[in-house]
Amino acid sequence: MLVARYGEEEGRLEVGGQSVSWWWREIAKIRDGIVEGEESWFVDRVSRKVGDGLHTFFWYDRWVGDVPLRKRFPRLFDLSSNKLATVEEMFTLGWSDGGEAWRWKCRLWAWEEHMVVECRLLLYGFVLYSDISDRWHCDPDISEGYTVNGVYKILTSQVAHSPDVLGDLV
């Protein structure tokens, strides 16, 4: 339904132009990771819990650590030949030393090779579970845990950022 309404490009939902609500623009940014210079209530509070790895993007989604891998290792992301690979695809290709998952546009310098080692260490021991689907996970409020009221407060506190949001709330 969302793809029919807003469109899709390279596996990502399109934002849909100026006529869509502020809420939809924020939700559509999920695949783009954290956007510099902008607050993003959704991306900052939602991560992926990987099961089978089929629906989690290796570089784009926040699934290991506090930020997407493309933000933690921007140079490797820039050089990667498989930017849209899923976790399952990378895992299957092999991300250990000499694994086929590491395909680059050019030969890496020694300092870039050290970043690959750091990334591989971050992934060490990770396993996929073929009987469990990937899912979104809303990070809880540190003091109260996840509550609908807490999410509502987060969302409504963002209203001051955009005048057209008031129209979306009524």
GIWO-V487960 format. One line per field, one symbol per residue. phi: phi as a letter, one per 20 degrees, with the letter a starting at -180 (. if undefined). psi: psi as a letter, one per 30 degrees, with the letter a starting at -180 (. if undefined). burial: # if it has 24 or more other C-alpha atoms within 12 Angstrom, else .. A space follows every 10 residues. Layout:
phi->???
psi->???
burial->???
This chain:
phi->.ffffdnbbl ndfffonfee fgffgffffg femfefmcec gfffcccdde demfcdfgee eeccnecgff efcffffgef ecfefeffff fffndfgnff fedcfbfefg ffffffffff ffegnfcecf ecffbfceff fgedmfcfff fgfffffegf fbfffgffee
psi->eeeeeflkkh gkklegaffl leeeeeeffe ffakkkgkkj eeefgklkjk dfgfgkkeee ljfkafllff eeieeeeefk fifgkleeee eefjgakglf fiklflkkle feeeeeeeee eefkfklljf gklllkkjkl keefakleee eeeeefffef fkffeeeff.
burial->.......... .#####.... .######### ####.....# ########## .######### ####..#### ###.###.## .######### #...#..... ###....... .....#..## ..#....#.. ...#...##. .......... ....#..#.. ..........
